[in-house]
Amino acid sequence: MSYVSSYYHCVFSTKERRPLITPALAERLRPFLGGIARQNKMKAVEIGGVEDHVHILLSLPATMAISKALQLIKGGSSKWVHETFPEHRLFAWQEKYGAFSVSESRVESVMQYIRGQVEHHRKLTFQEEFVALLKQHRLEYDGRYLWE
């Protein structure tokens, strides 16, 4: 028997960071994202965000790559938004994402961070937040291509 603990703090935005996630949509989107995770043997430990992006703390099974997890979550939720909310025909997720590994000792603090998104974004833009996460995780990036 193998035992694996695999947590990721995932961040992805709406296409062109359009502010399309209204409070009414968010109220239904977050549980739906959690449902996609459950159906695919993942666990969405915490889900939050604001009108132009989402944060999910995901626990993945040992056999699933983070790229596959986010393909399932983003693809499934985008399809559902179009089918359920015809008024959101412009809704789409940006192709790129951030996925940052989280140790068990940091799970609670990441959960708190995700819960505090509305307050957090009174002081910081999505772009500033994302660059700070890249730096915190010592990931190199080229600013010329970051927002494509």
Residue, then its C-alpha position, 0 to 999 in steps of 0.5 A: m500500500s502506498y500513502v501519498s499526501s499531495y496538496y496544491h494551491c491552484v489559481f486561475s483566472t477568467k479569460e482576459r481577467r474579465p470580472l464575470i464571476t458575479p456573487a450569484l454565479a460564485e454561489r453556484l460555481r464553487p460547489f460545482l467545482g467541488g463536485i467535479a473534484r469529488q467525481n474525479k477522486m480529488k478533494a477541493v479542501e477550500i474554494g474562494g476567489v473574486e470576480d476575475h479568478v478562483h483559488i482552490l486548495l486541491s488534494l489529488p490522488a497519487t495517480m493524477a497529474i495537476s495538469k489533468a486535474l485542472q483540465l477536468i475542473k476548468g473544462g467541466s465548469s466552463k461547459w456547465v456555466h455555458e449550459t446553465f447560464p446563457e447570459h454568461r456566454l462570454f465566460a471562459w477560463q484563461e488557459k494558463y494557471g498557477a499550481f503551488s505545492v502545499s505541505e500538510s503543515r501549511v494547509e490551514s494557512v492556505m485555507q485562511y488565505i483563500r477564505g480572505q480573498v475579498e479582503h485581500h483584493r481590496k489592497l492587491t490586484f490579481q496580477e500583484e498577487f500572482v507574481a507574489l505567489l510565483k516569487q514565494h515559490r521561487l518560480e522563474y517567469d518572464g513578465r512579457y508572457l505572464w498575462e497572455 
